[in-house]
Amino acid sequence: MGSSNNIVSQLCVACLGAGVITTVAVAQGQNPLTALGITVFSAVAAVMVGQVL
């Protein structure tokens, strides 16, 4: 259970970091759905890389 909890916390931190950039992008006029998709992709990619390293 500890490993699963660790992945969830990593995903939350990655989403928060990507969410800041997403907020800026939406404020600049980007489509919110596109920005959300980029946020989710980058958060999942960050967690995957973190698991490999």
The first five atom37 places (N, CA, C, CB, O) and aatype in JSON, in Angstrom:
{
  "aatype": [12, 7, 15, 15, 2, 2, 9, 19, 15, 5, 10, 4, 19, 0, 4, 10, 7, 0, 7, 19, 9, 16, 16, 19, 0, 19, 0, 5, 7, 5, 2, 14, 10, 16, 0, 10, 7, 9, 16, 19, 13, 15, 0, 19, 0, 0, 19, 12, 19, 7, 5, 19, 10],
  "atom_mask": [
    [1, 1, 1, 1, 1],
    [1, 1, 1, 0, 1],
    [1, 1, 1, 1, 1],
    [1, 1, 1, 1, 1],
    [1, 1, 1, 1, 1],
    [1, 1, 1, 1, 1],
    [1, 1, 1, 1, 1],
    [1, 1, 1, 1, 1],
    [1, 1, 1, 1, 1],
    [1, 1, 1, 1, 1],
    [1, 1, 1, 1, 1],
    [1, 1, 1, 1, 1],
    [1, 1, 1, 1, 1],
    [1, 1, 1, 1, 1],
    [1, 1, 1, 1, 1],
    [1, 1, 1, 1, 1],
    [1, 1, 1, 0, 1],
    [1, 1, 1, 1, 1],
    [1, 1, 1, 0, 1],
    [1, 1, 1, 1, 1],
    [1, 1, 1, 1, 1],
    [1, 1, 1, 1, 1],
    [1, 1, 1, 1, 1],
    [1, 1, 1, 1, 1],
    [1, 1, 1, 1, 1],
    [1, 1, 1, 1, 1],
    [1, 1, 1, 1, 1],
    [1, 1, 1, 1, 1],
    [1, 1, 1, 0, 1],
    [1, 1, 1, 1, 1],
    [1, 1, 1, 1, 1],
    [1, 1, 1, 1, 1],
    [1, 1, 1, 1, 1],
    [1, 1, 1, 1, 1],
    [1, 1, 1, 1, 1],
    [1, 1, 1, 1, 1],
    [1, 1, 1, 0, 1],
    [1, 1, 1, 1, 1],
    [1, 1, 1, 1, 1],
    [1, 1, 1, 1, 1],
    [1, 1, 1, 1, 1],
    [1, 1, 1, 1, 1],
    [1, 1, 1, 1, 1],
    [1, 1, 1, 1, 1],
    [1, 1, 1, 1, 1],
    [1, 1, 1, 1, 1],
    [1, 1, 1, 1, 1],
    [1, 1, 1, 1, 1],
    [1, 1, 1, 1, 1],
    [1, 1, 1, 0, 1],
    [1, 1, 1, 1, 1],
    [1, 1, 1, 1, 1],
    [1, 1, 1, 1, 1]
  ],
  "atom_positions": [
    [[0.82, -1.2, 0.0], [0.0, 0.0, 0.0], [0.86, 1.25, 0.0], [-0.94, 0.0, 1.21], [0.45, 2.29, -0.52]],
    [[2.06, 1.18, 0.58], [2.93, 2.35, 0.65], [3.35, 2.84, -0.71], [0.0, 0.0, 0.0], [3.42, 4.05, -0.94]],
    [[3.63, 1.91, -1.63], [4.05, 2.3, -2.98], [2.93, 3.0, -3.72], [4.52, 1.08, -3.77], [3.16, 3.98, -4.43]],
    [[1.72, 2.5, -3.57], [0.56, 3.12, -4.22], [0.32, 4.52, -3.67], [-0.7, 2.25, -4.02], [0.01, 5.44, -4.42]],
    [[0.47, 4.66, -2.37], [0.29, 5.97, -1.74], [1.35, 6.95, -2.23], [0.33, 5.85, -0.21], [1.07, 8.13, -2.42]],
    [[2.58, 6.46, -2.43], [3.68, 7.29, -2.91], [3.39, 7.78, -4.34], [5.0, 6.5, -2.87], [3.65, 8.94, -4.66]],
    [[2.86, 6.9, -5.19], [2.54, 7.27, -6.56], [1.45, 8.34, -6.58], [2.1, 6.04, -7.37], [1.52, 9.29, -7.37]],
    [[0.45, 8.19, -5.72], [-0.63, 9.18, -5.66], [-0.1, 10.53, -5.23], [-1.74, 8.71, -4.7], [-0.48, 11.55, -5.8]],
    [[0.78, 10.55, -4.24], [1.34, 11.84, -3.8], [2.22, 12.46, -4.87], [2.14, 11.66, -2.49], [2.21, 13.68, -5.06]],
    [[2.98, 11.63, -5.59], [3.79, 12.15, -6.7], [2.9, 12.74, -7.79], [4.68, 11.04, -7.29], [3.21, 13.79, -8.36]],
    [[1.8, 12.06, -8.09], [0.87, 12.54, -9.11], [0.25, 13.87, -8.69], [-0.23, 11.51, -9.37], [0.08, 14.77, -9.52]],
    [[-0.09, 14.0, -7.42], [-0.66, 15.26, -6.92], [0.32, 16.41, -7.06], [-1.1, 15.12, -5.46], [-0.05, 17.5, -7.5]],
    [[1.57, 16.18, -6.69], [2.59, 17.22, -6.79], [2.84, 17.59, -8.25], [3.91, 16.76, -6.14], [2.97, 18.77, -8.58]],
    [[2.89, 16.58, -9.12], [3.11, 16.85, -10.54], [1.95, 17.62, -11.15], [3.32, 15.54, -11.31], [2.16, 18.51, -11.97]],
    [[0.73, 17.29, -10.74], [-0.45, 18.02, -11.25], [-0.45, 19.47, -10.77], [-1.75, 17.33, -10.79], [-0.81, 20.37, -11.52]],
    [[-0.04, 19.68, -9.53], [0.02, 21.06, -9.03], [1.03, 21.89, -9.83], [0.38, 21.08, -7.54], [0.76, 23.03, -10.2]],
    [[2.2, 21.3, -10.07], [3.22, 22.02, -10.83], [2.77, 22.3, -12.26], [0.0, 0.0, 0.0], [2.96, 23.4, -12.77]],
    [[2.19, 21.3, -12.9], [1.72, 21.49, -14.27], [0.5, 22.41, -14.3], [1.37, 20.14, -14.91], [0.29, 23.12, -15.28]],
    [[-0.29, 22.39, -13.24], [-1.48, 23.24, -13.19], [-1.16, 24.72, -13.19], [0.0, 0.0, 0.0], [-1.93, 25.53, -13.71]],
    [[-0.03, 25.09, -12.61], [0.39, 26.49, -12.6], [0.62, 26.97, -14.04], [1.67, 26.69, -11.76], [0.16, 28.04, -14.43]],
    [[1.33, 26.16, -14.81], [1.6, 26.51, -16.2], [0.3, 26.5, -17.01], [2.63, 25.53, -16.82], [0.11, 27.34, -17.89]],
    [[-0.58, 25.55, -16.71], [-1.87, 25.47, -17.4], [-2.69, 26.73, -17.16], [-2.66, 24.23, -16.93], [-3.32, 27.25, -18.08]],
    [[-2.68, 27.22, -15.94], [-3.41, 28.44, -15.61], [-2.9, 29.62, -16.42], [-3.3, 28.75, -14.1], [-3.68, 30.43, -16.92]],
    [[-1.59, 29.72, -16.55], [-1.0, 30.8, -17.35], [-1.4, 30.66, -18.81], [0.54, 30.8, -17.21], [-1.73, 31.64, -19.47]],
    [[-1.37, 29.42, -19.32], [-1.72, 29.18, -20.72], [-3.18, 29.55, -21.0], [-1.47, 27.72, -21.1], [-3.48, 30.15, -22.03]],
    [[-4.07, 29.19, -20.1], [-5.49, 29.51, -20.28], [-5.68, 31.03, -20.22], [-6.36, 28.81, -19.22], [-6.48, 31.59, -20.97]],
    [[-4.96, 31.68, -19.32], [-5.05, 33.14, -19.22], [-4.56, 33.81, -20.5], [-4.24, 33.65, -18.02], [-5.01, 34.91, -20.84]],
    [[-3.65, 33.15, -21.22], [-3.14, 33.69, -22.48], [-4.06, 33.39, -23.65], [-1.75, 33.13, -22.76], [-3.83, 33.87, -24.76]],
    [[-5.12, 32.59, -23.41], [-6.1, 32.34, -24.46], [-6.14, 30.92, -25.0], [0.0, 0.0, 0.0], [-6.85, 30.66, -25.98]],
    [[-5.41, 30.0, -24.39], [-5.43, 28.61, -24.87], [-6.74, 27.95, -24.49], [-4.23, 27.81, -24.3], [-7.36, 28.3, -23.48]],
    [[-7.17, 26.99, -25.3], [-8.37, 26.21, -25.02], [-8.18, 25.47, -23.69], [-8.68, 25.22, -26.19], [-7.19, 24.75, -23.53]],
    [[-9.13, 25.62, -22.74], [-8.97, 24.96, -21.44], [-8.88, 23.43, -21.53], [-10.11, 25.34, -20.55], [-8.16, 22.81, -20.74]],
    [[-9.61, 22.81, -22.46], [-9.52, 21.35, -22.59], [-8.16, 20.91, -23.08], [-10.6, 20.84, -23.53], [-7.62, 19.9, -22.62]],
    [[-7.59, 21.65, -24.01], [-6.24, 21.35, -24.48], [-5.24, 21.5, -23.34], [-5.84, 22.26, -25.67], [-4.36, 20.66, -23.16]],
    [[-5.38, 22.56, -22.59], [-4.48, 22.8, -21.46], [-4.61, 21.7, -20.41], [-4.76, 24.17, -20.83], [-3.61, 21.26, -19.85]],
    [[-5.83, 21.26, -20.15], [-6.05, 20.19, -19.18], [-5.42, 18.88, -19.67], [-7.55, 19.99, -18.92], [-4.82, 18.15, -18.88]],
    [[-5.55, 18.59, -20.95], [-4.94, 17.39, -21.52], [-3.43, 17.42, -21.39], [0.0, 0.0, 0.0], [-2.82, 16.4, -21.06]],
    [[-2.84, 18.57, -21.64], [-1.39, 18.71, -21.51], [-0.97, 18.53, -20.05], [-0.92, 20.09, -22.03], [0.06, 17.91, -19.77]],
    [[-1.77, 19.07, -19.13], [-1.47, 18.95, -17.71], [-1.47, 17.49, -17.26], [-2.47, 19.74, -16.89], [-0.55, 17.04, -16.58]],
    [[-2.51, 16.76, -17.67], [-2.62, 15.35, -17.27], [-1.48, 14.54, -17.88], [-3.98, 14.76, -17.7], [-0.86, 13.72, -17.2]],
    [[-1.2, 14.78, -19.15], [-0.11, 14.05, -19.81], [1.23, 14.32, -19.13], [-0.03, 14.43, -21.3], [1.99, 13.39, -18.86]],
    [[1.51, 15.59, -18.85], [2.81, 15.92, -18.26], [2.93, 15.38, -16.83], [3.02, 17.44, -18.26], [4.01, 14.97, -16.41]],
    [[1.82, 15.37, -16.09], [1.86, 14.83, -14.73], [2.11, 13.33, -14.75], [0.55, 15.14, -13.99], [2.93, 12.82, -13.97]],
    [[1.42, 12.62, -15.63], [1.62, 11.16, -15.73], [3.03, 10.86, -16.21], [0.59, 10.53, -16.68], [3.67, 9.94, -15.71]],
    [[3.53, 11.62, -17.17], [4.89, 11.41, -17.66], [5.91, 11.66, -16.56], [5.17, 12.32, -18.87], [6.89, 10.92, -16.45]],
    [[5.7, 12.68, -15.75], [6.63, 12.98, -14.65], [6.66, 11.85, -13.63], [6.23, 14.29, -13.97], [7.73, 11.49, -13.14]],
    [[5.51, 11.3, -13.31], [5.46, 10.2, -12.35], [6.13, 8.95, -12.94], [3.99, 9.89, -11.95], [6.86, 8.25, -12.24]],
    [[5.89, 8.68, -14.22], [6.51, 7.52, -14.86], [8.03, 7.65, -14.85], [5.99, 7.37, -16.3], [8.73, 6.68, -14.55]],
    [[8.54, 8.82, -15.19], [9.99, 9.03, -15.18], [10.52, 8.91, -13.76], [10.34, 10.41, -15.78], [11.59, 8.34, -13.54]],
    [[9.77, 9.45, -12.79], [10.19, 9.33, -11.4], [10.26, 7.9, -10.92], [0.0, 0.0, 0.0], [11.12, 7.56, -10.1]],
    [[9.37, 7.05, -11.4], [9.38, 5.65, -11.02], [10.57, 4.91, -11.63], [8.07, 4.98, -11.45], [11.14, 4.01, -11.0]],
    [[10.94, 5.28, -12.86], [12.06, 4.62, -13.53], [13.39, 5.03, -12.87], [12.08, 4.98, -15.03], [14.28, 4.2, -12.68]],
    [[13.5, 6.31, -12.53], [14.74, 6.79, -11.9], [14.72, 6.41, -10.45], [14.91, 8.32, -12.06], [15.67, 6.71, -9.72]]
  ]
}
